[in-house]
Amino acid sequence: MKKTKTLRVRVRDNHAYLLGQMARQVNYVWNFLNELSLRSVKERGVFMSAYDLQKYTDGAGKLLGLHSHTVQEIGKEYVTRRKQFKKAKLNWRKSGGVRRSLGWIPIKTGASKWKNGQVFHNGHHFKIWDSYDLSKYKFRSASFSEDARGRWYFNVVVDVEAEQSTGTQAVGIDLGCKEAATSSHGDKLLGRNYRTLEAKLGLAQRARNKKRVKAIHAKIVNRRKDGIHKYTSKLVQENAAVFVGNVSSKGLAKTKLAKSVLDAGWGMMKTILEYKCDHAGIVFDEVNEAYTTQACSCCAVIPDSSPKGRTGLGIREWTCSACNTTHDRDINAAKNILAVGLHRLAEGKVATTL
């Protein structure tokens, strides 16, 4: 069975100047559409569609040095984000200054291809570090994107053969702060990637070494992604069903736990786990985790001895006063999440591809 997957490869640094020029023109088109859309709403009360906006940008690609399909994709993306955020005007894309927008160049299906061992787009060849052997794939939609350190990447959607997972078990996942994730089998993913480099980051910031600050931030992000990818890949390979608690980082990000919550990367983990489960053809479901920390996974009772509220966050192990079973706080919660997920699966409330 064929599935789509986005591959990301780094572009050689000698193309940064050309890509930067193209990105500035992309920003120009975006800002033009932003102003045009706002005037349409103010003067006529009409939200222009991507088709309407395209009429005002015909021929702009040739003048600006962009592929004509790129200009169309900018309009489509603009309308999509305007609907998403329900605004008449979006933020301007800034090409300069301290808060400049990171470079972005969208590419429509068929507007890029593999040619002579390089990525070919808009009349230019771009050398890359080809870690995926892109010659094996037919490119669909794609984009060039820039990170905070000025490095450029080529992101392309391709068709791949989905590999069916051979796992036969089911697992529940409890998301936390100190341990970013804990499975009902006892496997844990340590979080706090930011905390481990916080001291070095502080020194670089006080020294106003911007290059070093960006490098440390990139290292934090890379460590977090690497840990999540390895952890989720193991889960998908070993299990036929994965259930995760529905804890949200948005609400907790407004509390004193904000730093730890954001450092854990719960949203990233759920997104990565969901698409990996889909590719492997296994069950993924996000379940209600209410009282999963307090309830005993052995007797299903909520005893007086269980940790409750924020005052109980420091309790990592506890003994059930009803059945005398000793629990690891996070493993117990993961087991309860698994029980809720299996109950939903038995009632047919979970979509399954098994």
Residue frames as qw, qx, qy, qz and C-alpha x, y, z in Angstrom:
[[0.000, 0.888, 0.460, 0.000, 0.00, 0.00, 0.00],
 [0.428, 0.409, -0.002, 0.806, 1.35, 3.42, -0.99],
 [0.328, -0.826, -0.346, 0.301, 1.62, 6.26, 1.51],
 [0.333, 0.824, -0.062, 0.455, 2.95, 9.79, 1.20],
 [0.706, -0.513, -0.141, 0.467, 5.98, 10.89, 3.18],
 [0.168, 0.974, -0.105, 0.110, 7.90, 14.15, 3.41],
 [0.844, -0.046, -0.059, 0.532, 11.66, 13.86, 3.03],
 [0.091, -0.993, 0.068, 0.035, 13.92, 16.67, 4.24],
 [0.832, 0.064, 0.045, 0.549, 17.47, 17.08, 2.96],
 [0.268, -0.791, 0.015, 0.550, 19.97, 19.88, 3.44],
 [0.589, 0.780, 0.089, 0.191, 20.94, 22.13, 0.55],
 [0.703, 0.032, -0.079, 0.706, 24.59, 23.07, 0.05],
 [0.243, -0.727, -0.248, 0.593, 25.51, 26.43, 1.55],
 [0.247, -0.176, 0.388, 0.870, 26.70, 27.92, -1.75],
 [0.040, -0.488, -0.688, -0.536, 23.04, 28.15, -2.86],
 [0.213, -0.585, -0.583, 0.522, 22.02, 30.25, 0.15],
 [0.029, -0.346, 0.081, 0.934, 22.35, 33.60, -1.65],
 [0.229, -0.096, -0.665, -0.704, 20.13, 32.56, -4.59],
 [0.331, -0.477, -0.814, -0.012, 17.53, 30.98, -2.30],
 [0.196, -0.490, -0.401, 0.749, 17.60, 34.10, -0.12],
 [0.102, 0.157, -0.307, -0.933, 16.82, 36.25, -3.15],
 [0.341, -0.262, -0.770, -0.470, 13.92, 34.01, -4.13],
 [0.324, -0.486, -0.737, 0.342, 12.61, 34.00, -0.54],
 [0.054, -0.360, -0.170, 0.916, 12.55, 37.81, -0.49],
 [0.282, 0.000, -0.502, -0.818, 10.42, 37.79, -3.64],
 [0.373, -0.375, -0.845, -0.072, 8.10, 35.23, -2.02],
 [0.207, -0.468, -0.525, 0.681, 7.69, 37.64, 0.90],
 [0.094, 0.192, -0.186, -0.959, 6.92, 40.45, -1.54],
 [0.372, -0.200, -0.711, -0.563, 4.12, 38.41, -3.18],
 [0.364, -0.431, -0.784, 0.258, 2.74, 37.36, 0.22],
 [0.120, -0.415, -0.325, 0.841, 2.60, 40.96, 1.46],
 [0.209, 0.049, -0.411, -0.886, 0.97, 42.10, -1.79],
 [0.425, -0.319, -0.787, -0.314, -1.75, 39.45, -1.40],
 [0.311, -0.415, -0.660, 0.544, -2.14, 40.36, 2.26],
 [0.039, 0.313, 0.085, -0.945, -2.81, 44.01, 1.43],
 [0.315, -0.041, -0.602, -0.733, -5.06, 43.11, -1.52],
 [0.388, -0.364, -0.847, -0.023, -7.13, 40.74, 0.60],
 [0.188, -0.430, -0.520, 0.714, -7.52, 43.32, 3.39],
 [0.155, 0.203, -0.162, -0.953, -8.68, 46.01, 0.95],
 [0.362, -0.179, -0.757, -0.513, -11.22, 43.61, -0.55],
 [0.341, -0.453, -0.781, 0.262, -12.68, 42.90, 2.89],
 [0.122, -0.425, -0.307, 0.843, -12.78, 46.58, 3.88],
 [0.186, 0.252, -0.269, -0.911, -14.11, 48.00, 0.63],
 [0.548, 0.013, -0.567, -0.615, -16.38, 45.19, -0.62],
 [0.682, -0.279, 0.472, -0.484, -16.80, 42.87, 2.33],
 [0.933, 0.280, -0.164, -0.154, -15.50, 39.97, 0.20],
 [0.583, -0.536, 0.588, 0.168, -12.84, 37.43, 1.15],
 [0.548, 0.611, -0.454, -0.346, -10.94, 36.69, -2.05],
 [0.972, -0.066, 0.223, -0.001, -10.29, 33.05, -2.94],
 [0.559, -0.386, 0.525, 0.512, -7.00, 31.66, -4.22],
 [0.494, 0.471, 0.594, 0.426, -8.47, 31.76, -7.75],
 [0.068, 0.969, 0.230, 0.053, -9.40, 35.44, -7.34],
 [0.398, -0.807, 0.277, 0.337, -5.93, 36.33, -6.05],
 [0.683, -0.023, 0.546, 0.485, -4.25, 34.50, -8.93],
 [0.418, 0.785, 0.377, 0.258, -5.72, 36.99, -11.43],
 [0.088, -0.991, 0.096, -0.015, -3.71, 39.78, -9.81],
 [0.503, -0.637, 0.534, 0.236, -0.43, 37.86, -9.85],
 [0.850, 0.408, 0.297, 0.149, -0.40, 36.50, -13.41],
 [0.579, 0.705, -0.094, 0.398, 3.02, 37.15, -14.93],
 [0.358, -0.881, 0.261, -0.165, 4.56, 38.13, -11.59],
 [0.904, -0.265, 0.265, 0.205, 6.75, 35.04, -11.50],
 [0.722, 0.462, 0.132, 0.498, 8.73, 36.05, -14.60],
 [0.061, 0.879, -0.084, 0.465, 9.26, 39.58, -13.28],
 [0.540, -0.743, 0.309, -0.245, 10.34, 38.45, -9.81],
 [0.266, 0.517, -0.812, 0.046, 12.47, 35.48, -10.82],
 [0.506, -0.098, 0.753, -0.409, 10.07, 32.92, -9.38],
 [0.014, 0.145, 0.929, 0.341, 8.40, 29.90, -10.96],
 [0.406, -0.251, -0.262, -0.839, 4.81, 30.74, -11.95],
 [0.687, -0.342, -0.628, -0.129, 3.60, 27.75, -9.93],
 [0.425, -0.139, -0.545, 0.709, 5.37, 29.11, -6.84],
 [0.165, -0.108, 0.049, -0.979, 3.33, 32.32, -7.09],
 [0.635, -0.276, -0.474, -0.544, 0.14, 30.22, -7.29],
 [0.665, -0.233, -0.661, 0.256, 1.18, 28.19, -4.26],
 [0.166, 0.022, -0.387, 0.907, 1.78, 31.37, -2.25],
 [0.434, -0.193, -0.147, -0.868, -1.82, 32.41, -2.93],
 [0.740, -0.246, -0.581, -0.232, -3.18, 29.00, -1.95],
 [0.548, -0.136, -0.611, 0.555, -1.15, 28.96, 1.26],
 [0.034, -0.128, 0.207, -0.969, -2.22, 32.51, 2.11],
 [0.600, -0.257, -0.278, -0.705, -5.92, 31.67, 1.77],
 [0.739, -0.193, -0.642, 0.068, -5.47, 28.46, 3.78],
 [0.405, -0.094, -0.527, 0.741, -3.83, 30.32, 6.69],
 [0.223, -0.189, 0.024, -0.956, -6.35, 33.14, 6.54],
 [0.715, -0.294, -0.422, -0.474, -9.18, 30.63, 6.95],
 [0.682, -0.124, -0.638, 0.335, -7.28, 28.77, 9.66],
 [0.301, -0.143, -0.438, 0.835, -6.73, 31.85, 11.81],
 [0.002, -0.772, -0.633, -0.056, -10.04, 33.51, 10.78],
 [0.242, -0.638, -0.035, 0.731, -8.46, 36.88, 10.09],
 [0.503, 0.842, 0.177, -0.081, -8.90, 39.48, 7.37],
 [0.349, 0.828, -0.406, 0.167, -5.16, 40.18, 7.46],
 [0.930, -0.206, -0.149, 0.264, -2.23, 37.97, 8.41],
 [0.469, -0.733, 0.200, 0.450, 1.21, 38.99, 9.65],
 [0.470, 0.823, -0.289, -0.132, 3.54, 40.57, 7.13],
 [0.933, -0.019, 0.047, 0.355, 6.51, 38.49, 6.02],
 [0.134, -0.949, 0.225, 0.177, 9.61, 40.53, 6.88],
 [0.852, 0.441, -0.127, 0.250, 12.70, 40.22, 4.69],
 [0.439, 0.456, -0.398, 0.664, 15.05, 42.11, 6.99],
 [0.386, -0.642, 0.232, -0.621, 15.62, 43.22, 10.56],
 [0.183, -0.345, 0.836, -0.385, 15.93, 41.33, 13.82],
 [0.587, 0.163, 0.674, -0.418, 12.54, 39.65, 13.50],
 [0.398, 0.384, -0.549, -0.627, 12.83, 38.74, 9.82],
 [0.910, 0.074, 0.181, -0.364, 10.80, 35.81, 8.55],
 [0.516, -0.312, 0.752, 0.266, 12.70, 32.62, 7.87],
 [0.264, 0.366, -0.577, -0.680, 13.01, 31.88, 4.16],
 [0.575, 0.236, 0.754, -0.211, 10.30, 29.82, 2.49],
 [0.297, 0.368, -0.520, -0.712, 9.79, 28.94, -1.19],
 [0.723, 0.161, 0.588, -0.326, 6.78, 26.71, -2.00],
 [0.106, 0.319, -0.768, -0.545, 6.93, 24.41, -5.05],
 [0.786, 0.172, 0.119, -0.581, 3.96, 22.90, -6.83],
 [0.795, -0.006, 0.602, 0.073, 3.83, 19.27, -7.99],
 [0.733, 0.526, 0.324, 0.285, 5.83, 18.93, -11.20],
 [0.157, 0.972, -0.107, 0.139, 7.81, 22.15, -10.69],
 [0.212, -0.724, 0.656, -0.035, 10.86, 20.34, -9.30],
 [0.981, 0.149, -0.099, -0.080, 12.61, 17.13, -10.26],
 [0.678, -0.508, 0.435, 0.304, 15.81, 15.13, -9.86],
 [0.691, 0.719, -0.011, 0.068, 18.21, 15.93, -12.69],
 [0.569, 0.593, -0.405, 0.400, 21.92, 15.17, -13.11],
 [0.625, -0.153, -0.589, 0.489, 22.27, 14.20, -9.46],
 [0.080, -0.054, -0.300, 0.949, 20.78, 17.47, -8.24],
 [0.186, 0.663, 0.650, -0.322, 17.41, 19.06, -7.49],
 [0.193, 0.170, 0.425, 0.868, 16.27, 21.06, -10.51],
 [0.011, 0.760, 0.608, -0.232, 13.82, 23.94, -10.01],
 [0.122, 0.949, 0.141, -0.253, 13.09, 27.19, -11.81],
 [0.605, 0.755, -0.182, 0.175, 16.04, 26.75, -14.19],
 [0.067, -0.745, 0.595, -0.294, 18.56, 26.17, -11.39],
 [0.811, -0.020, -0.577, 0.100, 20.34, 23.07, -10.11],
 [0.424, -0.729, 0.331, -0.425, 20.69, 22.76, -6.34],
 [0.534, 0.242, -0.779, 0.222, 23.26, 20.44, -4.81],
 [0.693, -0.541, 0.089, -0.467, 22.12, 18.63, -1.68],
 [0.119, -0.351, 0.903, -0.216, 23.32, 16.09, 0.85],
 [0.714, 0.004, -0.419, -0.560, 21.27, 13.22, -0.56],
 [0.233, -0.283, 0.845, -0.390, 20.67, 11.00, 2.46],
 [0.686, 0.214, 0.520, -0.462, 17.53, 9.38, 0.95],
 [0.292, -0.016, 0.793, 0.534, 18.67, 8.64, -2.63],
 [0.390, 0.515, 0.265, -0.716, 16.06, 10.96, -4.11],
 [0.242, 0.316, -0.678, -0.618, 16.61, 9.51, -7.58],
 [0.013, -0.165, -0.986, -0.003, 14.30, 6.64, -6.54],
 [0.129, 0.580, 0.654, -0.468, 11.32, 8.92, -6.01],
 [0.152, 0.559, 0.478, 0.661, 8.96, 10.97, -8.13],
 [0.112, -0.104, -0.364, 0.919, 8.60, 14.43, -6.59],
 [0.063, -0.746, -0.648, -0.141, 5.20, 15.75, -5.63],
 [0.088, -0.951, -0.055, -0.293, 4.73, 19.09, -3.88],
 [0.741, -0.064, -0.259, 0.616, 7.85, 20.50, -2.25],
 [0.113, -0.984, -0.040, -0.132, 9.45, 23.58, -0.71],
 [0.559, 0.298, -0.394, 0.666, 12.74, 25.15, 0.25],
 [0.486, -0.837, -0.199, -0.151, 12.91, 26.31, 3.86],
 [0.349, 0.568, -0.448, 0.596, 15.49, 28.11, 5.99],
 [0.654, -0.527, -0.489, 0.235, 16.30, 27.53, 9.64],
 [0.290, -0.950, -0.065, 0.092, 17.39, 30.08, 12.24],
 [0.588, -0.511, 0.367, 0.508, 21.07, 29.50, 11.42],
 [0.311, 0.702, -0.312, -0.560, 20.60, 30.39, 7.76],
 [0.216, -0.173, 0.924, 0.263, 20.81, 26.79, 6.55],
 [0.607, 0.234, -0.198, -0.733, 18.50, 25.78, 3.72],
 [0.410, -0.009, 0.908, -0.086, 16.58, 22.52, 3.31],
 [0.426, 0.079, -0.575, -0.694, 14.64, 20.90, 0.49],
 [0.446, 0.077, 0.754, -0.477, 11.38, 19.30, 1.66],
 [0.418, 0.168, -0.607, -0.655, 9.60, 17.03, -0.80],
 [0.744, 0.016, 0.462, -0.484, 6.50, 14.84, -0.61],
 [0.296, 0.331, -0.828, -0.343, 6.98, 11.41, -2.17],
 [0.897, -0.107, -0.118, -0.413, 5.10, 8.12, -2.43],
 [0.012, 0.457, -0.871, 0.179, 6.53, 5.25, -0.39],
 [0.676, -0.156, -0.688, -0.212, 5.54, 1.66, 0.23],
 [0.529, -0.591, 0.295, -0.532, 4.11, 1.40, 3.73],
 [0.401, 0.211, -0.873, 0.180, 5.71, -1.30, 5.87],
 [0.717, -0.487, -0.308, -0.392, 3.20, -3.19, 8.00],
 [0.246, -0.589, 0.630, -0.442, 4.15, -3.44, 11.67],
 [0.627, 0.019, -0.778, -0.049, 4.70, -6.98, 12.97],
 [0.089, -0.209, 0.649, -0.726, 3.90, -6.01, 16.56],
 [0.434, -0.359, -0.788, -0.250, 1.13, -7.90, 18.37],
 [0.314, -0.409, -0.624, 0.587, 0.88, -6.01, 21.67],
 [0.050, -0.856, -0.309, -0.412, -0.94, -2.86, 22.72],
 [0.506, -0.109, -0.344, 0.783, 0.64, -0.01, 24.70],
 [0.136, -0.931, -0.335, -0.054, -0.49, 3.06, 26.60],
 [0.511, 0.284, -0.133, 0.800, 1.61, 6.23, 26.76],
 [0.322, -0.859, -0.330, 0.223, 1.59, 8.70, 29.64],
 [0.432, 0.637, -0.032, 0.637, 3.08, 12.12, 28.81],
 [0.565, -0.732, -0.234, 0.302, 5.01, 13.97, 31.49],
 [0.077, 0.979, -0.185, 0.042, 7.68, 16.58, 32.16],
 [0.402, -0.655, 0.632, 0.101, 10.72, 14.92, 33.73],
 [0.400, 0.026, 0.860, 0.315, 10.08, 11.83, 31.62],
 [0.294, 0.224, -0.297, -0.880, 8.58, 13.17, 28.41],
 [0.790, 0.020, -0.323, -0.521, 6.81, 9.85, 27.87],
 [0.284, -0.288, 0.880, -0.250, 6.35, 6.60, 29.76],
 [0.585, 0.026, -0.638, -0.500, 4.86, 3.45, 28.27],
 [0.829, -0.341, 0.118, -0.426, 2.77, 0.83, 30.06],
 [0.933, 0.135, -0.275, 0.190, 5.67, -1.58, 29.39],
 [0.658, -0.652, -0.009, 0.378, 7.97, 0.63, 31.48],
 [0.601, 0.245, 0.205, 0.733, 9.99, 2.24, 28.66],
 [0.132, -0.875, -0.244, 0.398, 10.69, 5.90, 29.30],
 [0.513, 0.583, 0.133, 0.616, 11.80, 8.84, 27.15],
 [0.428, -0.507, -0.260, 0.701, 13.78, 11.36, 29.15],
 [0.226, 0.898, 0.290, 0.240, 12.87, 14.98, 28.51],
 [0.375, -0.876, 0.051, 0.300, 14.46, 18.22, 29.67],
 [0.735, 0.333, 0.183, 0.562, 16.65, 18.71, 26.61],
 [0.093, 0.861, 0.018, 0.500, 16.49, 22.45, 27.19],
 [0.612, -0.779, 0.106, -0.086, 17.40, 22.14, 30.87],
 [0.890, -0.168, 0.156, 0.394, 20.58, 20.19, 30.13],
 [0.551, 0.301, 0.173, 0.759, 21.93, 23.03, 27.98],
 [0.140, -0.927, -0.327, -0.122, 20.32, 25.93, 29.83],
 [0.525, -0.716, 0.089, 0.452, 23.55, 26.99, 31.59],
 [0.509, -0.049, 0.464, 0.723, 25.56, 27.07, 28.35],
 [0.169, 0.691, 0.532, 0.459, 22.75, 28.94, 26.63],
 [0.300, -0.919, -0.219, 0.134, 22.70, 31.53, 29.41],
 [0.541, -0.492, 0.259, 0.630, 26.45, 32.12, 29.07],
 [0.394, 0.243, 0.556, 0.690, 26.15, 32.61, 25.31],
 [0.011, -0.833, -0.483, -0.271, 23.23, 35.00, 25.73],
 [0.395, -0.861, -0.063, 0.314, 25.05, 37.11, 28.32],
 [0.495, -0.334, 0.419, 0.684, 28.09, 37.21, 26.03],
 [0.466, 0.693, 0.055, -0.546, 25.77, 38.31, 23.19],
 [0.126, -0.313, 0.837, 0.430, 27.20, 35.58, 21.01],
 [0.689, 0.292, 0.083, -0.658, 24.24, 35.25, 18.63],
 [0.597, 0.375, -0.662, -0.255, 25.83, 32.56, 16.50],
 [0.144, 0.155, -0.919, 0.332, 26.47, 30.38, 19.55],
 [0.457, 0.129, 0.504, -0.721, 22.93, 30.97, 20.88],
 [0.730, 0.331, -0.214, -0.558, 21.42, 29.79, 17.59],
 [0.478, 0.326, -0.815, -0.024, 23.68, 26.73, 17.56],
 [0.089, -0.063, 0.849, -0.517, 22.64, 25.73, 21.10],
 [0.612, 0.234, 0.272, -0.704, 18.95, 26.18, 20.31],
 [0.689, 0.371, -0.489, -0.387, 19.41, 24.00, 17.20],
 [0.263, 0.250, -0.909, 0.205, 21.16, 21.33, 19.29],
 [0.363, 0.054, 0.661, -0.654, 18.24, 21.31, 21.75],
 [0.715, 0.336, -0.012, -0.613, 15.71, 20.88, 18.94],
 [0.585, 0.399, -0.682, -0.186, 17.78, 18.15, 17.25],
 [0.027, 0.176, -0.908, 0.379, 18.19, 16.21, 20.51],
 [0.529, 0.168, 0.489, -0.673, 14.45, 16.39, 21.16],
 [0.732, 0.401, -0.234, -0.499, 13.55, 15.24, 17.64],
 [0.412, 0.383, -0.827, -0.004, 16.11, 12.45, 17.68],
 [0.160, -0.080, 0.854, -0.489, 14.84, 11.11, 21.01],
 [0.628, 0.276, 0.317, -0.655, 11.20, 11.27, 19.93],
 [0.668, 0.435, -0.452, -0.401, 11.86, 9.58, 16.58],
 [0.282, 0.285, -0.907, 0.129, 13.79, 6.69, 18.15],
 [0.286, 0.035, 0.753, -0.591, 11.20, 6.21, 20.90],
 [0.665, 0.345, 0.159, -0.643, 8.16, 6.33, 18.60],
 [0.560, 0.420, -0.645, -0.307, 9.79, 4.03, 16.01],
 [0.093, 0.159, -0.948, 0.261, 10.31, 1.38, 18.68],
 [0.457, 0.193, 0.563, -0.662, 6.70, 1.71, 19.83],
 [0.679, 0.429, -0.152, -0.576, 5.37, 1.27, 16.30],
 [0.436, 0.393, -0.799, -0.130, 7.61, -1.72, 15.56],
 [0.081, 0.090, -0.930, 0.348, 6.65, -3.61, 18.72],
 [0.295, 0.312, 0.661, -0.615, 2.91, -2.90, 18.98],
 [0.103, 0.393, 0.779, 0.477, -0.33, -3.24, 17.04],
 [0.188, -0.839, -0.417, -0.295, -2.17, -0.50, 18.95],
 [0.395, 0.032, -0.318, 0.861, -0.89, 2.69, 20.61],
 [0.246, -0.832, -0.461, -0.185, -2.96, 4.82, 22.98],
 [0.384, 0.151, -0.265, 0.871, -1.81, 8.18, 24.32],
 [0.142, -0.638, -0.573, 0.494, -3.29, 10.50, 26.93],
 [0.247, 0.765, 0.400, 0.440, -5.02, 13.67, 25.75],
 [0.405, -0.689, -0.152, 0.582, -3.03, 16.04, 27.97],
 [0.423, 0.814, 0.200, 0.344, -2.66, 19.43, 26.26],
 [0.580, -0.094, -0.146, 0.796, 0.37, 21.66, 26.49],
 [0.048, 0.602, 0.241, 0.760, -1.63, 24.83, 25.72],
 [0.533, -0.766, -0.219, -0.284, -3.29, 25.08, 29.11],
 [0.807, -0.462, -0.075, 0.360, -0.25, 24.01, 31.14],
 [0.562, 0.317, 0.059, 0.762, 1.95, 26.44, 29.18],
 [0.139, -0.749, -0.088, -0.642, 0.19, 29.25, 31.07],
 [0.754, -0.651, -0.077, -0.044, 1.25, 27.88, 34.45],
 [0.313, -0.805, 0.501, 0.058, 4.54, 27.65, 36.35],
 [0.775, -0.090, 0.602, 0.168, 5.16, 24.36, 34.56],
 [0.570, 0.780, -0.005, -0.257, 5.43, 26.12, 31.18],
 [0.096, 0.733, -0.652, -0.170, 9.17, 25.61, 30.68],
 [0.376, -0.203, 0.903, -0.030, 9.05, 21.88, 31.42],
 [0.653, 0.462, 0.534, -0.273, 5.86, 21.34, 29.42],
 [0.520, 0.804, -0.148, -0.248, 7.16, 23.05, 26.28],
 [0.049, -0.639, 0.760, 0.109, 10.53, 21.33, 26.65],
 [0.603, -0.023, 0.786, -0.134, 8.84, 17.91, 26.63],
 [0.209, 0.280, -0.623, -0.700, 7.47, 18.40, 23.10],
 [0.481, 0.218, 0.788, -0.317, 4.13, 16.62, 23.60],
 [0.592, 0.639, 0.105, -0.479, 2.56, 18.03, 20.44],
 [0.308, 0.617, -0.667, -0.284, 5.52, 16.95, 18.31],
 [0.198, -0.179, 0.959, -0.098, 5.43, 13.47, 19.79],
 [0.570, 0.389, 0.600, -0.404, 1.70, 13.00, 19.10],
 [0.542, 0.696, -0.169, -0.440, 2.08, 14.20, 15.52],
 [0.192, 0.532, -0.809, -0.160, 5.05, 11.95, 14.80],
 [0.318, -0.035, 0.919, -0.232, 3.44, 8.95, 16.52],
 [0.621, 0.473, 0.386, -0.491, 0.19, 9.40, 14.61],
 [0.582, 0.649, -0.332, -0.362, 1.74, 9.45, 11.14],
 [0.066, 0.427, -0.902, -0.016, 4.08, 6.55, 11.95],
 [0.465, 0.129, 0.805, -0.345, 1.14, 4.45, 13.14],
 [0.649, 0.585, 0.121, -0.472, -0.76, 5.34, 9.97],
 [0.402, 0.629, -0.617, -0.249, 2.17, 4.28, 7.79],
 [0.018, -0.268, 0.955, -0.127, 2.58, 1.02, 9.71],
 [0.554, -0.208, -0.610, -0.526, -1.15, 0.25, 9.55],
 [0.375, -0.241, -0.798, 0.405, -1.66, 0.07, 13.31],
 [0.270, -0.811, -0.495, -0.157, -4.20, 1.62, 15.67],
 [0.293, 0.078, -0.303, 0.903, -3.53, 5.06, 17.16],
 [0.290, -0.748, -0.500, -0.327, -5.96, 6.81, 19.48],
 [0.106, 0.309, -0.399, 0.857, -5.84, 9.73, 21.88],
 [0.486, -0.510, -0.704, -0.088, -7.91, 8.91, 24.97],
 [0.348, -0.800, 0.022, -0.489, -9.23, 10.80, 27.98],
 [0.572, 0.176, -0.653, 0.464, -6.62, 10.49, 30.74],
 [0.419, -0.598, 0.143, -0.668, -8.79, 11.87, 33.55],
 [0.750, -0.489, 0.311, -0.317, -7.98, 10.17, 36.90],
 [0.903, 0.276, -0.318, 0.090, -5.45, 7.80, 35.27],
 [0.281, 0.519, -0.589, 0.552, -2.77, 8.99, 37.70],
 [0.437, -0.378, 0.463, -0.672, -4.99, 8.56, 40.76],
 [0.923, -0.033, 0.006, -0.384, -6.63, 5.22, 39.95],
 [0.491, -0.421, 0.760, 0.069, -4.89, 1.96, 40.79],
 [0.499, 0.394, -0.590, -0.498, -4.24, -0.04, 37.61],
 [0.136, 0.080, -0.983, 0.094, -4.69, -3.31, 39.56],
 [0.026, 0.417, 0.846, -0.331, -7.97, -2.79, 41.41],
 [0.060, 0.533, 0.492, 0.686, -9.32, 0.28, 39.52],
 [0.369, -0.804, -0.434, 0.171, -10.02, 2.05, 42.84],
 [0.225, 0.714, -0.152, 0.645, -9.02, 5.67, 43.54],
 [0.673, -0.444, -0.487, 0.336, -7.53, 5.23, 47.02],
 [0.260, -0.963, -0.050, 0.057, -6.70, 7.96, 49.52],
 [0.659, -0.496, 0.323, 0.463, -3.01, 7.13, 49.14],
 [0.635, 0.445, 0.393, 0.494, -2.82, 8.01, 45.42],
 [0.282, -0.217, 0.033, 0.934, -1.20, 11.33, 44.33],
 [0.159, 0.779, 0.603, 0.067, -3.76, 14.08, 43.74],
 [0.061, 0.990, 0.121, -0.043, -3.55, 17.58, 42.28],
 [0.423, 0.776, -0.319, 0.342, -0.45, 19.72, 41.96],
 [0.460, -0.695, 0.477, -0.280, 0.52, 18.96, 45.55],
 [0.898, -0.129, 0.421, -0.018, 1.01, 15.33, 44.51],
 [0.650, 0.722, -0.234, -0.029, 3.32, 16.04, 41.57],
 [0.009, 0.705, -0.688, 0.171, 6.39, 15.21, 43.65],
 [0.737, -0.180, 0.609, -0.232, 5.11, 11.72, 44.49],
 [0.384, 0.484, -0.674, -0.405, 6.77, 9.35, 42.02],
 [0.408, -0.026, -0.912, -0.036, 5.92, 6.06, 43.74],
 [0.497, -0.255, 0.324, -0.763, 2.93, 5.18, 45.90],
 [0.058, -0.040, -0.995, 0.072, 1.21, 2.15, 47.40],
 [0.478, -0.347, -0.449, -0.671, -2.49, 1.52, 46.90],
 [0.280, -0.235, 0.651, -0.666, -4.24, 1.45, 50.28],
 [0.818, 0.066, 0.059, -0.569, -6.96, -0.81, 48.83],
 [0.979, 0.166, -0.113, -0.043, -4.88, -3.68, 47.39],
 [0.618, -0.665, 0.330, 0.256, -1.36, -2.89, 48.73],
 [0.786, 0.386, 0.240, 0.418, 0.17, -2.76, 45.23],
 [0.318, -0.665, 0.134, 0.662, 3.17, -0.44, 44.84],
 [0.590, 0.713, 0.342, 0.163, 3.11, 1.70, 41.68],
 [0.362, -0.122, 0.215, 0.899, 5.49, 3.83, 39.67],
 [0.250, 0.582, 0.305, -0.711, 3.34, 6.92, 39.13],
 [0.332, 0.513, -0.398, -0.684, 3.87, 7.21, 35.35],
 [0.138, 0.088, -0.954, -0.252, 3.73, 3.49, 34.54],
 [0.163, 0.394, 0.814, -0.394, 0.50, 3.17, 36.51],
 [0.345, 0.605, 0.100, -0.710, -1.03, 6.09, 34.53],
 [0.260, 0.392, -0.690, -0.549, 0.14, 4.51, 31.24],
 [0.003, 0.112, 0.994, -0.001, -1.51, 1.20, 32.18],
 [0.259, 0.549, 0.592, -0.530, -4.78, 3.00, 32.91],
 [0.323, 0.578, -0.262, -0.702, -4.55, 4.83, 29.58],
 [0.144, 0.181, -0.911, -0.341, -4.06, 1.45, 27.88],
 [0.137, 0.328, 0.899, -0.256, -7.16, 0.08, 29.64],
 [0.329, 0.626, 0.251, -0.661, -9.25, 3.06, 28.48],
 [0.267, 0.497, -0.555, -0.611, -7.94, 2.67, 24.92],
 [0.051, 0.018, -0.986, -0.158, -8.69, -1.07, 24.78],
 [0.238, 0.474, 0.719, -0.449, -12.20, -0.41, 26.13],
 [0.360, 0.639, -0.049, -0.678, -12.82, 2.13, 23.37],
 [0.188, 0.356, -0.796, -0.451, -11.41, -0.30, 20.80],
 [0.096, 0.174, 0.976, -0.092, -13.73, -3.07, 22.01],
 [0.297, 0.620, 0.522, -0.505, -16.73, -0.75, 21.70],
 [0.531, 0.496, 0.521, 0.447, -15.76, 0.15, 18.13],
 [0.023, -0.969, -0.152, 0.196, -15.04, 3.80, 18.91],
 [0.309, -0.664, 0.475, 0.488, -11.55, 3.65, 17.45],
 [0.711, 0.626, -0.197, -0.251, -10.81, 3.62, 13.71],
 [0.656, -0.407, 0.611, 0.174, -8.66, 0.63, 12.89],
 [0.542, 0.619, -0.441, -0.358, -6.66, -0.46, 9.85],
 [0.345, -0.344, 0.872, -0.052, -5.84, -3.90, 11.21]]
